[in-house]
């Protein structure tokens, strides 16, 4: 299915319509529509790089007995509901899964797409957004509500690692280097992320998880460097835990044999 800018697409080609007019349900907006059980990206931050379009999964429930043409959708927004700044390039919604036909209750799934190459997308967009829910009603009207759900939008980070020498003699010094970079949405490149506290982690051969050994701070270019004693064979990695505008990321592991 193709995507087009700022367009909602309803899977199956048509929305379910409940006939008849009833009083607005409790908690509904003026338009006689209410949105509940809204969840976006499983409650996790939405982390976006510099080139690849990101797919975000959402679920929600809509209650209305009004006729509607297409939608409904949920999406991140800033500003006023009547004049919103949005980020999505396309939205694909499922058909209604009827929960209660008499009351006009439907559950929906949605796949929202965010493209960092959009010309309106920049570093200032990282941070907290809100969630809007909207449906286009029959007769060129629409209902749009604030879903009372904050969303965190974060710039992606990358982390590299290299441990040397390989192999190393037990008890000798092992030097572990790497670099942490962060997506720049203005230039569409990854740039060194300075002053970050990054954890050096080790997973011994045969172990199932990593353990933090020490921490290091990235240089002005994002470079990481520290030394440790080689106690046994295993895999080393760097882990950055992120912040309010930057995503968390672990490097790939670098296995080191110990003689």
C-alpha positions in Angstrom: 0.0 0.0 0.0 1.5 3.4 -1.0 1.9 6.3 1.4 1.3 9.9 0.8 2.1 13.0 2.8 -0.3 13.9 5.6 -2.9 11.4 4.5 -4.8 8.8 6.6 -5.4 5.5 4.9 -8.1 3.1 6.1 -7.3 -0.6 5.6 -10.1 -2.4 3.7 -11.2 0.8 1.9 -14.1 1.8 4.1 -14.9 2.7 7.7 -17.6 1.0 9.7 -20.6 3.3 10.1 -23.1 3.0 13.0 -26.5 4.4 12.0 -28.7 6.5 14.2 -28.0 9.5 16.5 -27.6 9.3 20.2 -26.6 11.5 23.1 -22.8 11.9 23.4 -21.3 9.3 25.7 -19.8 10.3 29.0 -16.5 12.0 28.5 -17.0 12.6 24.8 -16.0 15.7 23.0 -18.6 18.2 21.6 -18.6 16.2 18.3 -20.1 13.2 20.0 -17.0 11.1 19.8 -14.8 9.8 22.6 -11.3 8.1 22.4 -10.1 5.8 25.2 -7.4 3.1 25.7 -4.9 5.0 23.6 -1.4 3.4 23.6 1.4 4.5 21.3 4.6 2.5 20.7 4.0 0.4 23.7 4.6 3.4 26.0 8.2 3.6 24.9 10.0 6.7 23.5 9.9 7.0 19.7 13.6 7.0 18.6 14.3 8.4 15.1 17.6 8.5 13.1 18.4 10.6 10.1 17.3 8.7 7.0 15.0 5.7 7.7 11.2 6.1 8.1 10.1 4.9 11.4 6.9 2.8 11.9 5.0 3.4 15.2 2.3 1.0 16.3 -0.7 2.3 18.2 -4.0 1.0 19.5 -7.1 2.9 20.7 -10.9 2.6 21.2 -13.4 5.0 19.7 -17.0 5.4 20.9 -19.5 7.2 18.6 -22.9 6.7 17.0 -22.2 9.4 14.4 -21.5 8.6 10.8 -17.9 9.0 9.7 -16.2 9.0 6.4 -12.7 7.9 7.2 -10.2 7.6 10.0 -10.0 7.5 12.9 -6.4 8.1 13.8 -4.1 9.0 16.7 -0.9 11.0 16.2 1.7 13.2 18.0 1.0 16.9 18.0 2.3 20.2 19.5 0.5 23.5 19.7 -3.3 23.9 19.8 -5.6 21.2 18.6 -7.2 23.6 16.2 -3.8 24.3 14.6 -1.5 21.4 15.3 2.1 20.8 14.3 2.4 17.1 13.4 5.2 14.8 12.3 3.7 11.9 10.6 4.0 11.3 6.8 1.3 8.6 6.6 -1.1 6.7 8.8 -2.6 3.3 8.1 -5.6 2.3 10.2 -7.3 -1.0 10.6 -11.0 -1.6 10.1 -13.2 -1.4 13.2 -13.2 -4.4 15.5 -16.7 -4.1 16.9 -16.8 -4.2 20.7 -20.4 -3.1 21.2 -22.4 -2.3 18.1 -25.4 -0.9 20.1 -23.2 1.7 21.8 -21.0 2.3 18.8 -17.8 1.0 20.3 -14.8 0.0 18.1 -11.2 -1.0 18.7 -8.6 0.0 16.2 -5.0 -0.7 15.4 -2.8 1.8 13.6 0.6 2.1 12.0 2.0 5.6 11.9 5.0 6.6 9.9 7.5 9.3 10.7 10.1 10.3 8.1 13.1 12.3 9.4 13.8 13.6 5.8 10.6 15.7 6.0 11.7 19.3 5.4 9.8 20.5 8.6 11.7 18.0 10.8 14.5 19.4 13.0 16.4 19.0 16.2 14.0 21.2 18.0 11.4 18.5 17.6 13.1 16.2 20.2 11.3 16.1 23.5 7.8 15.8 24.8 4.8 15.7 22.4 1.1 15.1 23.1 -1.3 12.7 21.4 -4.3 13.8 19.4 -7.2 11.5 18.3 -9.2 12.5 15.2 -12.0 11.2 13.0 -13.5 12.8 9.9 -17.3 12.8 10.2 -19.9 12.7 7.4 -20.6 16.2 6.0 -17.0 17.5 6.0 -17.0 17.8 9.8 -14.4 16.3 12.1 -13.9 15.6 15.8 -10.4 16.0 17.3 -9.5 15.3 21.0 -6.5 15.5 23.2 -5.9 11.9 24.3 -4.1 13.0 27.5 -1.0 10.9 26.6 2.5 12.5 26.5 4.9 11.0 23.9 8.7 11.2 24.0 10.4 11.8 20.7 14.2 11.2 20.8 17.2 11.5 18.5 18.8 8.2 17.8 22.3 7.5 19.1 25.0 5.1 17.8 27.8 3.6 19.8 30.9 1.7 18.5 33.5 -0.4 20.4 37.0 -1.8 19.9 39.0 -3.7 22.6 42.7 -4.4 22.0 45.1 -6.2 22.0 43.3 -9.3 20.7 44.1 -11.8 22.1 45.4 -10.5 25.4 47.4 -12.2 28.1 45.5 -12.7 31.4 46.3 -9.9 33.8 47.5 -7.5 31.2 45.9 -4.2 30.3 43.1 -4.1 27.8 42.3 -0.8 26.1 38.7 -0.3 25.1 37.8 2.6 22.8 34.7 3.6 20.9 32.5 6.6 19.9 29.0 7.8 20.7 27.2 9.9 18.1 23.8 11.3 17.9 21.4 12.0 15.0 21.3 15.6 13.8 17.9 16.1 12.3 18.9 19.4 10.8 21.9 18.1 8.8 20.7 14.5 8.5 24.1 13.2 9.8 25.4 11.5 13.0 27.7 13.8 15.0 29.9 13.2 18.0 28.0 13.5 21.3 30.3 15.1 23.8 30.1 14.9 27.6 28.1 11.7 27.8 28.5 9.2 30.6 28.7 5.8 28.9 29.0 2.4 30.7 31.6 -0.1 29.8 30.1 -3.6 30.1 31.5 -7.1 30.0 29.9 -10.5 29.4 32.1 -13.4 30.4 32.2 -16.4 28.0 29.3 -18.6 29.0 27.4 -15.9 30.8 23.9 -14.8 29.8 24.1 -11.1 30.5 26.4 -8.0 30.7 27.8 -6.4 33.8 28.9 -2.8 34.1 32.6 -2.6 34.8 33.2 1.1 34.8 32.1 4.3 33.2 33.7 6.9 30.9 32.8 10.3 29.6 32.9 11.0 25.8 35.3 13.6 24.5 34.3 16.7 22.4 34.2 14.4 19.3 32.2 11.7 21.2 35.3 9.4 21.6 35.4 6.9 24.4 38.6 5.4 25.9 39.4 3.5 29.1 41.6 0.6 30.3 40.8 -2.6 32.2 42.6 -5.7 33.4 42.0 -8.8 31.3 40.6 -11.4 33.8 39.1 -13.9 31.4 37.7 -14.3 27.9 34.4 -12.6 27.0 32.7 -9.7 25.2 33.0 -6.0 25.7 30.5 -3.3 24.8 29.6 0.3 25.5 26.1 1.3 26.6 24.6 4.8 26.6 21.3 5.0 28.5 20.0 8.1 26.8 18.2 11.2 28.1 15.1 13.2 27.5 16.0 14.0 23.9 18.3 11.2 23.0 17.7 7.5 22.6 19.5 4.7 24.5 21.9 2.5 22.6 24.4 -0.3 23.1 27.3 -1.0 20.8 27.8 -4.4 19.2 30.0 -6.7 21.3 33.7 -7.2 20.8 34.9 -10.6 21.9 38.4 -10.9 23.3 40.2 -14.1 23.8 42.5 -14.3 26.9 45.6 -16.5 26.9 
